[in-house]
Amino acid sequence: MAVNLPQIEADVPTSRRSRIPGLDAMRATAGFQRGMLIFGVALIGLFVVVAVFSPLIAPYGFNDDREGTTAFGSFKAPSAQHWFGTTSTGEDVLSQVVYGAQTALEVIVVAVAISVVIGVPLGLISGYLGGWLDRVLVLVSDALFAFPSLLLAIIISITVSGGQSTKIAGILAAAVSITVVYVPQYFRVVRNATVAAREETYVEAARALGAPPRVVMVRYVFGNVVQTVPVIATLNAGDAILTLAGLGFLGYGIEPSSAAEWGHQLSKAIGDTSNGIWWTSTFPGVAIVLIVLGVTLVGESLNDVLNPLLRTAKVEQVEFPADEPTVPTKESA
Protein backbone atom coordinates (compact mmCIF):
# COMPACT_ATOMS: atom_id res chain seq x y z
CA MET A 1 0.00 0.00 0.00
CA ALA A 2 1.40 3.39 -1.00
CA VAL A 3 0.50 6.60 0.78
CA ASN A 4 1.39 10.12 -0.40
CA LEU A 5 3.11 12.05 2.36
CA PRO A 6 4.56 15.58 1.99
CA GLN A 7 8.28 15.85 2.43
CA ILE A 8 8.79 18.37 5.23
CA GLU A 9 11.89 20.54 4.97
CA ALA A 10 12.56 20.28 8.69
CA ASP A 11 12.99 16.50 8.35
CA VAL A 12 16.01 16.87 6.10
CA PRO A 13 19.12 15.79 8.00
CA THR A 14 21.52 18.57 8.89
CA SER A 15 24.30 16.95 6.87
CA ARG A 16 22.18 17.14 3.73
CA ARG A 17 21.24 20.79 4.12
CA SER A 18 22.77 23.21 1.66
CA ARG A 19 24.94 26.06 2.81
CA ILE A 20 23.44 28.28 0.11
CA PRO A 21 20.58 30.35 1.62
CA GLY A 22 17.21 29.44 0.15
CA LEU A 23 18.42 26.41 -1.79
CA ASP A 24 16.69 23.94 0.53
CA ALA A 25 13.41 25.79 0.09
CA MET A 26 13.86 25.74 -3.69
CA ARG A 27 14.48 22.00 -3.58
CA ALA A 28 11.14 21.63 -1.83
CA THR A 29 9.32 23.18 -4.79
CA ALA A 30 7.97 21.19 -7.68
CA GLY A 31 5.77 21.28 -10.72
CA PHE A 32 4.73 24.44 -12.51
CA GLN A 33 6.21 26.66 -9.80
CA ARG A 34 9.70 25.26 -10.34
CA GLY A 35 9.28 25.45 -14.11
CA MET A 36 8.47 29.16 -13.90
CA LEU A 37 11.51 29.80 -11.74
CA ILE A 38 13.90 27.92 -14.02
CA PHE A 39 12.53 29.58 -17.16
CA GLY A 40 12.72 33.03 -15.58
CA VAL A 41 16.27 32.50 -14.35
CA ALA A 42 17.28 31.30 -17.84
CA LEU A 43 15.86 34.46 -19.45
CA ILE A 44 17.59 36.71 -16.92
CA GLY A 45 20.85 34.81 -17.30
CA LEU A 46 20.74 35.22 -21.08
CA PHE A 47 19.95 38.92 -20.68
CA VAL A 48 22.86 39.49 -18.27
CA VAL A 49 25.32 37.63 -20.49
CA VAL A 50 24.29 39.64 -23.55
CA ALA A 51 24.47 42.91 -21.60
CA VAL A 52 27.87 42.26 -20.03
CA PHE A 53 29.49 40.97 -23.20
CA SER A 54 27.67 43.26 -25.64
CA PRO A 55 30.89 44.70 -27.16
CA LEU A 56 31.96 41.14 -28.01
CA ILE A 57 28.55 39.88 -29.15
CA ALA A 58 27.43 42.83 -31.29
CA PRO A 59 28.85 42.62 -34.82
CA TYR A 60 28.96 46.42 -35.17
CA GLY A 61 28.64 49.54 -33.05
CA PHE A 62 25.07 50.60 -32.26
CA ASN A 63 25.44 53.74 -34.41
CA ASP A 64 27.48 52.19 -37.24
CA ASP A 65 25.81 52.45 -40.64
CA ARG A 66 28.72 51.23 -42.75
CA GLU A 67 31.62 48.83 -42.69
CA GLY A 68 34.69 50.64 -43.89
CA THR A 69 33.51 52.65 -46.88
CA THR A 70 30.59 50.36 -47.71
CA ALA A 71 27.23 51.53 -46.38
CA PHE A 72 24.85 48.92 -44.99
CA GLY A 73 21.82 50.40 -46.75
CA SER A 74 18.40 51.29 -45.38
CA PHE A 75 15.70 48.74 -44.53
CA LYS A 76 17.74 45.68 -45.45
CA ALA A 77 15.78 42.54 -44.56
CA PRO A 78 17.30 40.00 -42.14
CA SER A 79 20.11 38.13 -43.87
CA ALA A 80 23.38 36.35 -43.18
CA GLN A 81 25.20 39.69 -43.00
CA HIS A 82 22.57 41.42 -40.85
CA TRP A 83 20.65 38.83 -38.83
CA PHE A 84 18.02 41.33 -37.65
CA GLY A 85 18.14 43.58 -40.72
CA THR A 86 18.90 47.32 -40.79
CA THR A 87 17.00 50.47 -39.83
CA SER A 88 15.82 53.45 -41.88
CA THR A 89 19.20 55.13 -41.36
CA GLY A 90 21.19 51.97 -42.06
CA GLU A 91 22.16 50.82 -38.55
CA ASP A 92 22.37 47.13 -37.74
CA VAL A 93 19.29 46.16 -35.67
CA LEU A 94 21.05 43.26 -33.94
CA SER A 95 23.81 45.56 -32.68
CA GLN A 96 21.27 48.05 -31.37
CA VAL A 97 19.29 45.35 -29.55
CA VAL A 98 22.46 43.92 -27.96
CA TYR A 99 23.74 47.31 -26.79
CA GLY A 100 20.22 48.15 -25.60
CA ALA A 101 20.49 45.23 -23.17
CA GLN A 102 23.58 46.85 -21.66
CA THR A 103 21.71 50.13 -21.11
CA ALA A 104 18.74 48.32 -19.58
CA LEU A 105 20.91 46.34 -17.16
CA GLU A 106 22.63 49.51 -15.95
CA VAL A 107 19.27 51.17 -15.26
CA ILE A 108 17.98 48.11 -13.37
CA VAL A 109 21.06 47.87 -11.15
CA VAL A 110 21.16 51.59 -10.30
CA ALA A 111 17.40 51.94 -9.73
CA VAL A 112 16.96 48.85 -7.58
CA ALA A 113 20.12 49.51 -5.56
CA ILE A 114 19.10 53.08 -4.71
CA SER A 115 15.54 52.03 -3.87
CA VAL A 116 16.69 49.28 -1.50
CA VAL A 117 19.37 51.42 0.16
CA ILE A 118 16.84 54.18 0.91
CA GLY A 119 13.60 52.28 1.47
CA VAL A 120 14.77 49.45 3.75
CA PRO A 121 16.55 51.59 6.40
CA LEU A 122 13.70 54.11 6.45
CA GLY A 123 11.15 51.34 7.00
CA LEU A 124 13.28 49.74 9.71
CA ILE A 125 13.79 53.00 11.63
CA SER A 126 10.21 54.17 11.21
CA GLY A 127 8.68 50.87 12.31
CA TYR A 128 10.94 50.42 15.32
CA LEU A 129 10.98 53.96 16.72
CA GLY A 130 7.40 54.95 15.85
CA GLY A 131 6.16 58.32 17.11
CA TRP A 132 6.02 61.50 15.04
CA LEU A 133 8.79 60.31 12.70
CA ASP A 134 6.74 57.26 11.76
CA ARG A 135 3.64 59.36 11.11
CA VAL A 136 5.54 61.80 8.88
CA LEU A 137 7.23 59.07 6.84
CA VAL A 138 3.96 57.18 6.37
CA LEU A 139 2.30 60.40 5.18
CA VAL A 140 5.08 61.08 2.67
CA SER A 141 4.95 57.46 1.51
CA ASP A 142 1.21 57.66 0.90
CA ALA A 143 1.65 60.91 -1.02
CA LEU A 144 4.29 59.42 -3.32
CA PHE A 145 1.97 56.52 -4.17
CA ALA A 146 -0.31 59.05 -5.88
CA PHE A 147 2.28 59.92 -8.55
CA PRO A 148 2.14 57.88 -11.79
CA SER A 149 5.61 56.44 -12.33
CA LEU A 150 5.94 57.35 -16.00
CA LEU A 151 4.70 60.91 -15.48
CA LEU A 152 7.19 61.42 -12.66
CA ALA A 153 9.93 59.95 -14.84
CA ILE A 154 9.10 62.39 -17.63
CA ILE A 155 9.24 65.36 -15.24
CA ILE A 156 12.62 64.31 -13.88
CA SER A 157 13.95 63.59 -17.36
CA ILE A 158 12.87 67.03 -18.60
CA THR A 159 14.64 68.56 -15.62
CA VAL A 160 17.83 66.81 -16.69
CA SER A 161 19.10 68.58 -19.82
CA GLY A 162 15.64 69.30 -21.22
CA GLY A 163 14.75 65.63 -21.62
CA GLN A 164 17.71 64.82 -23.86
CA SER A 165 20.69 63.69 -21.84
CA THR A 166 23.91 61.76 -22.06
CA LYS A 167 24.05 58.08 -21.19
CA ILE A 168 25.02 58.59 -17.54
CA ALA A 169 22.54 61.43 -16.97
CA GLY A 170 19.78 59.50 -18.74
CA ILE A 171 20.38 56.38 -16.64
CA LEU A 172 20.37 58.47 -13.47
CA ALA A 173 17.16 60.25 -14.53
CA ALA A 174 15.35 56.96 -15.10
CA ALA A 175 16.81 55.45 -11.93
CA VAL A 176 15.87 58.43 -9.76
CA SER A 177 12.31 58.50 -11.09
CA ILE A 178 11.93 54.78 -10.38
CA THR A 179 13.52 55.23 -6.96
CA VAL A 180 11.08 57.96 -5.93
CA VAL A 181 8.13 55.82 -7.00
CA TYR A 182 9.24 52.48 -5.52
CA VAL A 183 10.97 53.49 -2.30
CA PRO A 184 7.52 53.65 -0.62
CA GLN A 185 7.00 49.96 -1.45
CA TYR A 186 10.15 48.90 0.39
CA PHE A 187 9.35 51.33 3.18
CA ARG A 188 5.82 50.07 3.79
CA VAL A 189 6.71 46.38 3.64
CA VAL A 190 9.72 46.66 5.96
CA ARG A 191 7.92 49.05 8.32
CA ASN A 192 4.92 46.76 8.75
CA ALA A 193 7.18 43.77 9.40
CA THR A 194 9.24 45.79 11.89
CA VAL A 195 6.14 46.91 13.80
CA ALA A 196 5.21 43.24 14.27
CA ALA A 197 8.77 42.10 15.07
CA ARG A 198 9.47 44.72 17.73
CA GLU A 199 6.86 43.10 20.00
CA GLU A 200 8.46 39.66 19.78
CA THR A 201 9.96 38.08 22.89
CA TYR A 202 13.54 38.03 21.61
CA VAL A 203 13.40 41.77 20.85
CA GLU A 204 11.98 42.57 24.28
CA ALA A 205 14.69 40.42 25.86
CA ALA A 206 17.40 42.32 23.98
CA ARG A 207 15.96 45.62 25.16
CA ALA A 208 15.74 44.33 28.73
CA LEU A 209 19.45 43.46 28.62
CA GLY A 210 20.22 47.07 27.74
CA ALA A 211 20.92 46.75 24.01
CA PRO A 212 20.68 50.16 22.29
CA PRO A 213 18.06 50.64 19.53
CA ARG A 214 20.68 50.55 16.77
CA VAL A 215 21.97 47.16 17.91
CA VAL A 216 18.46 45.76 18.29
CA MET A 217 17.43 46.92 14.81
CA VAL A 218 20.57 45.69 13.06
CA ARG A 219 21.20 42.44 14.94
CA TYR A 220 17.75 41.20 15.94
CA VAL A 221 15.14 42.83 13.71
CA PHE A 222 16.74 43.41 10.31
CA GLY A 223 17.22 39.76 9.34
CA ASN A 224 13.60 38.93 10.12
CA VAL A 225 11.92 41.72 8.15
CA VAL A 226 13.69 41.66 4.77
CA GLN A 227 12.54 38.28 3.43
CA THR A 228 10.20 39.90 0.89
CA VAL A 229 12.70 42.51 -0.35
CA PRO A 230 14.12 40.21 -3.10
CA VAL A 231 10.59 39.66 -4.40
CA ILE A 232 9.88 43.39 -4.60
CA ALA A 233 13.29 44.03 -6.18
CA THR A 234 12.72 41.57 -9.02
CA LEU A 235 9.24 42.91 -9.77
CA ASN A 236 10.53 46.49 -9.71
CA ALA A 237 13.26 45.51 -12.16
CA GLY A 238 10.58 44.79 -14.75
CA ASP A 239 8.95 48.15 -14.07
CA ALA A 240 12.33 49.81 -14.50
CA ILE A 241 12.67 48.35 -17.99
CA LEU A 242 9.18 49.53 -18.96
CA THR A 243 9.79 53.01 -17.56
CA LEU A 244 13.06 53.34 -19.45
CA ALA A 245 11.40 52.14 -22.65
CA GLY A 246 8.53 54.58 -22.14
CA LEU A 247 10.92 57.50 -21.73
CA GLY A 248 12.81 56.54 -24.87
CA PHE A 249 9.62 56.00 -26.86
CA LEU A 250 8.31 59.45 -25.94
CA GLY A 251 11.63 61.11 -26.70
CA TYR A 252 12.60 61.96 -23.12
CA GLY A 253 15.17 59.24 -22.61
CA ILE A 254 18.86 58.86 -23.23
CA GLU A 255 20.38 60.75 -26.14
CA PRO A 256 20.33 58.32 -29.12
CA SER A 257 23.92 59.15 -30.02
CA SER A 258 25.09 58.26 -26.48
CA ALA A 259 23.60 54.79 -26.03
CA ALA A 260 21.24 52.30 -27.63
CA GLU A 261 17.81 52.10 -26.04
CA TRP A 262 14.92 49.80 -26.96
CA GLY A 263 12.18 52.39 -26.47
CA HIS A 264 13.83 54.79 -28.90
CA GLN A 265 14.19 52.01 -31.45
CA LEU A 266 10.44 51.33 -31.21
CA SER A 267 9.71 55.03 -31.61
CA LYS A 268 11.75 55.19 -34.82
CA ALA A 269 9.96 52.10 -36.17
CA ILE A 270 6.39 53.40 -35.73
CA GLY A 271 5.81 53.99 -39.42
CA ASP A 272 7.84 51.03 -40.66
CA THR A 273 5.29 48.28 -39.97
CA SER A 274 2.66 49.82 -42.24
CA ASN A 275 5.20 49.66 -45.06
CA GLY A 276 5.91 45.97 -44.50
CA ILE A 277 9.16 46.57 -42.58
CA TRP A 278 8.53 44.42 -39.51
CA TRP A 279 12.04 43.72 -38.23
CA THR A 280 12.85 47.23 -36.95
CA SER A 281 10.11 47.02 -34.30
CA THR A 282 9.79 43.27 -33.73
CA PHE A 283 13.22 42.52 -32.28
CA PRO A 284 13.41 45.44 -29.78
CA GLY A 285 9.83 44.68 -28.72
CA VAL A 286 10.57 40.99 -28.20
CA ALA A 287 13.64 41.91 -26.14
CA ILE A 288 11.52 44.07 -23.81
CA VAL A 289 8.85 41.38 -23.47
CA LEU A 290 11.35 38.60 -22.70
CA ILE A 291 13.29 40.44 -20.00
CA VAL A 292 10.13 41.73 -18.30
CA LEU A 293 8.68 38.21 -18.46
CA GLY A 294 11.87 36.76 -16.98
CA VAL A 295 12.06 39.05 -13.96
CA THR A 296 8.31 38.73 -13.35
CA LEU A 297 8.48 34.92 -13.34
CA VAL A 298 11.43 34.98 -10.96
CA GLY A 299 9.66 37.46 -8.68
CA GLU A 300 6.48 35.40 -8.49
CA SER A 301 8.45 32.19 -7.99
CA LEU A 302 10.55 33.74 -5.23
CA ASN A 303 7.35 34.77 -3.51
CA ASP A 304 6.16 31.17 -3.61
CA VAL A 305 9.52 29.85 -2.39
CA LEU A 306 9.98 32.32 0.46
CA ASN A 307 6.37 32.19 1.62
CA PRO A 308 5.72 28.86 3.40
CA LEU A 309 1.97 29.27 2.92
CA LEU A 310 2.39 29.33 -0.86
CA ARG A 311 5.23 26.83 -1.16
CA THR A 312 4.47 23.66 -3.10
CA ALA A 313 5.85 20.65 -1.25
CA LYS A 314 7.32 17.69 -3.06
CA VAL A 315 5.30 14.54 -2.52
CA GLU A 316 7.08 11.22 -2.43
CA GLN A 317 5.74 7.69 -2.41
CA VAL A 318 6.19 6.04 0.96
CA GLU A 319 6.01 2.26 0.83
CA PHE A 320 4.78 0.52 3.95
CA PRO A 321 5.76 -3.13 4.60
CA ALA A 322 3.35 -5.64 3.19
CA ASP A 323 0.98 -7.24 5.68
CA GLU A 324 2.42 -10.56 6.89
CA PRO A 325 0.12 -13.59 7.21
CA THR A 326 -1.34 -13.95 10.65
CA VAL A 327 -0.38 -17.14 12.53
CA PRO A 328 -3.34 -18.56 14.47
CA THR A 329 -2.78 -18.77 18.19
CA LYS A 330 -4.15 -21.26 20.67
CA GLU A 331 -6.67 -18.75 22.00
CA SER A 332 -8.03 -18.00 18.53
CA ALA A 333 -8.19 -21.71 17.78
Secondary structure, 3 states (H helix, E strand, C coil): CEEEEECCHHHCCHHHCCCCCCHHHHHCCCCHHHHHHHHHHHHHHHHHHHHHCHHHHCCCCCCCCEECCEECCCCCCCCCCCCCCECCCCCEHHHHHHHHHHHHHHHHHHHHHHHHHHHHHHHHHHHHHCHHHHHHHHHHHHHHCCCCHHHHHHHHHHHCHHHCECHHHHHHHHHHHHHHHHHHHHHHHHHHHHHHHCCCHHHHHHHHCCCCHHHHHHHHHHHHHCCCHHHHHHHHHHHHHHHHHHHHHHCCCECCCCCCCHHHHHHHCCCCHHHCCCHHHHHHHHHHHHHHHHHHHHHHHHHHHHCCCCCCCCEEEEECCCCCCCCCCCCCC
